[in-house]
């Protein structure tokens, strides 16, 4: 979509798509980081409490 918008000189659409893709990528990264911490913190040594 980004390449097609660039070829057609639709720069507003190109930047909107780029920003949307960036926000979606950040949200997916945060979701999987949170989910990984919730599921695997008990089993991984980095999630163990430091006493």
Secondary structure, 3 states (H helix, E strand, C coil): CHHHHHHCCCHHHHHHHHHHHHHHHHHHHHHHHHHHHHHHCCCCHHHCCCC
